[in-house]
Amino acid sequence: MSSREGHLVELVDDAGQAVGAATVAVAHQPPGQLHRAFSVLLVDPDGQVLLQRRAAVKTRFPLRWANSCCGHPRPDESLTEAANRRLREELGTGPVELTEVGVYVYYAEDPATGRVEFEYDHVLRGEFLPAAPLQPDPDEVAELRWADPAALEAELDRDPRSYAPWLGGVVNRLLRPSGETPGAPGPAVTPSGSSADDAAERSGGR
């Protein structure tokens, strides 16, 4: 087990209220336990978003393209603190100013590893300055690229299995901010017993 697999995550109910804690490893074992997570999209001044291809050693959805950075706040850790911690660990950058643009619940099963994602996901937009350094950790990130978010949305429909199942919902929230009360979730995608190959891997908000 990697060191982060033993870290605690915050278990939540359907409204996002904390109800307990579990390790990363336990929360992602089938059938999964709903827990708080965040997904960061770094956006440059031209509106391009930074994508990372997840490293081959990842325990969930390795070698899939995903948003700039993902992670879980530890119990009692703020989203901003947690997200900037992971930006530093994964990409060697930050801190950056972050804005929450939406929340949604999604569920996905990884057919390659048998792990489960069942997450109350806070989507965070970060403003990226072109001169900011990027030093990705090869144990976290296989590749980086910039993409137009509207074109990416179309590509997700054409080739969903090249991408992490949560990315569709993340891009959707970026392009269409909820405008709701901060922390209010978008449409939920809950466990159905479906495999990750069904319905574009149950990608929330898509």
C-alpha positions in Angstrom: 0.0 0.0 0.0 1.4 3.4 -0.9 1.6 6.0 1.8 -1.4 7.9 0.6 -3.5 4.7 0.5 -3.3 4.8 4.3 -4.3 8.5 4.6 -7.8 9.3 6.0 -10.5 10.8 3.8 -13.8 12.4 5.0 -16.9 10.2 4.6 -20.0 12.3 3.7 -23.7 11.9 3.2 -25.6 12.8 0.1 -25.7 16.4 1.2 -22.0 16.6 1.7 -22.1 16.6 5.5 -19.3 14.8 7.2 -20.3 11.4 8.8 -16.9 9.8 9.6 -13.6 8.9 8.1 -11.9 5.9 6.4 -8.5 5.3 4.7 -8.2 5.9 1.0 -7.8 2.2 0.5 -10.9 1.3 2.4 -13.1 4.0 0.8 -12.2 2.8 -2.7 -12.9 -0.9 -2.1 -16.2 -2.1 -3.7 -18.9 -1.1 -3.2 -17.2 2.2 -2.3 -18.0 4.7 0.5 -19.1 8.2 -0.5 -16.3 10.6 0.5 -15.2 14.2 -0.2 -12.9 14.9 -3.1 -11.8 17.7 -5.3 -10.8 18.1 -8.9 -8.7 21.1 -10.0 -8.6 22.5 -13.5 -5.9 25.0 -14.1 -6.9 27.5 -16.8 -4.4 29.7 -18.7 -5.2 33.3 -19.8 -6.3 32.0 -23.2 -8.9 29.7 -21.6 -6.9 26.5 -22.2 -7.1 23.8 -19.5 -4.2 21.7 -18.3 -4.7 17.9 -18.5 -2.6 15.2 -17.0 -2.3 11.6 -18.0 -2.3 9.6 -14.8 0.8 7.6 -14.1 0.8 3.8 -14.8 1.3 3.1 -11.0 -2.0 4.8 -10.1 -4.3 2.4 -8.3 -7.4 3.9 -10.0 -7.7 4.6 -13.7 -4.0 4.5 -14.6 -2.9 6.0 -17.9 -6.2 7.8 -18.4 -6.3 11.6 -19.2 -7.7 13.6 -16.3 -8.0 17.2 -15.1 -4.9 19.0 -13.8 -5.0 17.6 -10.3 -7.2 15.5 -8.0 -7.3 14.5 -4.4 -9.0 14.2 -1.1 -9.0 16.7 1.8 -8.1 15.1 5.0 -10.7 15.3 7.8 -10.8 19.0 8.9 -8.5 20.1 6.1 -9.9 23.0 3.9 -10.4 22.4 0.2 -7.9 25.2 -0.7 -5.2 23.8 1.6 -5.7 20.3 0.3 -5.8 21.3 -3.4 -2.7 23.4 -3.2 -0.9 20.6 -1.4 -1.7 18.2 -4.2 -0.8 20.7 -6.9 2.6 21.0 -5.2 3.0 17.2 -4.9 1.7 16.2 -8.4 2.8 19.2 -10.6 5.4 21.0 -8.5 3.5 24.2 -8.8 1.3 26.6 -6.7 -0.1 27.9 -4.6 -2.8 29.2 -6.9 -6.0 31.1 -6.3 -8.9 28.6 -6.5 -12.6 29.1 -7.1 -15.3 26.4 -6.6 -17.5 26.2 -9.8 -19.7 23.3 -8.8 -20.1 20.0 -6.9 -21.3 16.7 -8.1 -21.5 13.1 -7.0 -20.2 10.3 -9.3 -19.6 6.6 -9.1 -17.2 4.6 -11.3 -15.7 1.2 -11.2 -12.2 0.6 -12.6 -12.2 -2.6 -14.7 -8.4 -2.8 -14.6 -7.9 -2.6 -10.9 -11.2 -3.4 -9.3 -11.2 -0.2 -7.3 -14.2 2.1 -7.0 -14.6 5.9 -7.1 -17.7 7.1 -5.2 -17.0 10.8 -4.6 -18.7 14.0 -3.6 -16.4 16.1 -5.9 -15.8 19.8 -5.5 -14.7 21.2 -8.9 -12.1 24.0 -8.4 -10.9 26.4 -11.1 -7.3 27.7 -10.7 -5.8 30.6 -12.7 -2.5 29.5 -14.2 0.2 32.0 -15.1 2.2 30.9 -18.2 5.5 31.7 -16.4 4.7 29.4 -13.5 7.0 26.3 -13.3 5.6 22.8 -13.8 7.7 19.9 -12.4 5.4 16.9 -12.6 6.2 13.9 -10.4 6.6 10.9 -12.7 5.0 8.7 -10.0 1.9 10.8 -10.4 1.9 12.1 -13.9 2.8 10.4 -17.2 2.2 13.3 -19.5 0.8 16.9 -19.6 -1.0 18.7 -22.3 -3.2 21.8 -22.8 -6.7 21.6 -24.3 -9.6 23.7 -25.3 -12.4 22.8 -22.9 -15.2 22.9 -25.5 -13.1 20.7 -27.9 -12.3 18.4 -25.0 -16.0 18.0 -24.2 -16.6 16.8 -27.8 -13.6 14.4 -27.5 -14.9 12.9 -24.3 -18.1 11.9 -26.2 -16.0 10.3 -29.0 -13.4 8.5 -27.0 -14.5 8.3 -23.3 -12.3 5.3 -22.4 -9.1 7.4 -22.9 -10.2 9.7 -20.1 -10.9 9.3 -16.4 -14.7 8.9 -15.8 -15.0 12.0 -13.7 -13.5 14.4 -16.3 -16.7 14.9 -18.2 -18.4 16.2 -15.1 -15.5 18.4 -14.2 -15.4 20.0 -17.6 -19.1 20.4 -17.5 -19.0 22.4 -14.3 -16.2 24.6 -15.6 -18.1 25.5 -18.7 -21.4 25.8 -17.0 -20.9 26.9 -13.4 -23.8 26.0 -11.2 -24.5 29.5 -9.8 -25.9 27.7 -6.8 -25.0 28.0 -3.2 -21.4 27.0 -2.8 -21.3 23.3 -1.8 -24.6 22.4 -3.4 -24.2 19.2 -5.4 -25.1 18.7 -9.0 -27.0 15.7 -10.3 -25.9 12.6 -8.5 -24.7 9.4 -10.2 -25.1 6.6 -7.6 -24.0 2.9 -7.5 -26.0 0.7 -9.8 -23.8 -2.4 -10.0 -22.9 -1.3 -13.6 -19.4 -1.9 -14.8 -17.1 1.0 -15.7 -17.7 0.3 -19.4 -21.3 1.2 -19.1 -22.7 4.7 -19.8 -19.3 6.2 -20.4 -18.2 4.7 -17.0 -21.0 6.5 -15.2 -19.2 9.8 -15.5 -21.0 12.3 -13.4 -22.8 15.2 -15.1 -22.3 13.8 -18.6 
